């Protein structure tokens, strides 16, 4: 069986690593990197840390407007598919790379498998929501991380080719937590100690591209009494510069994006995490670290229902109040699988 896997952003590298390890035991895989994330700390370092093979093809698309970026990816992926003639095209998540891979394959009548199918925020203003909905409706194999995702697909009339496989990020995190404490020295480099800081990340367009929301979030960060470690996404850094908001982060421990093992170590040791990332919400839950989500909704509703994740939007006062008053839940139910999702994904592809 020949598989073409389309990747473009760091969360997808993380998700693909455990699947690739299982897949390559018996099958051939061609990795296509669209170049959506092209900074070394956002891309290259992940392949080395995750034992993920270097891409067979790098389209080098880079950043740009959604239409231009997606069009360039479509053209490049189509060329690869025409040359490789794979049995399946495997796409992950909800980025422009996901959509481009799914569309290119569907138009060439090549079966599409979508990992993380069925997730919904029900907010069509988010580009990620458009991408995931369209990818699901183009896919032949819908690989779901949760029963909620299965139910969402059913509500849209998608019941064929649906598999509840669990969350492949749990596989990746289990692998990384065994290595991070001994292989990462990020705490020493940043100058923080266990439970002595709050970890913050901001990257979604709904926050970075809205000056009011971005200012409100940074105001909250600046006003918190905790030490804040803030790995800054390139998009966020550019917006902060454009809006002259550098003074808002002057007292934060702002650092460049870090590799996966360093990020896992930072999450493990944090007192709390503030984020708009979908993946980090889950990782915080699995690690038993309270999470404050800087969005008005989330695809990972079970983490909120459990009490470990609180939605605050971009409301300065609410962010500050939740960080100050958060009460740790007494229990943490098992969510999103058992760390064996990669095996189930490959089995679904095969049969």
Order of alpha helices (4+ residues) and beta strands (2+ residues): beta-alpha-beta-alpha-beta-alpha-beta-alpha-beta-alpha-beta-alpha-beta-alpha-alpha-beta-alpha-alpha-beta-alpha-beta-alpha-beta-alpha-beta-alpha-beta-alpha-alpha
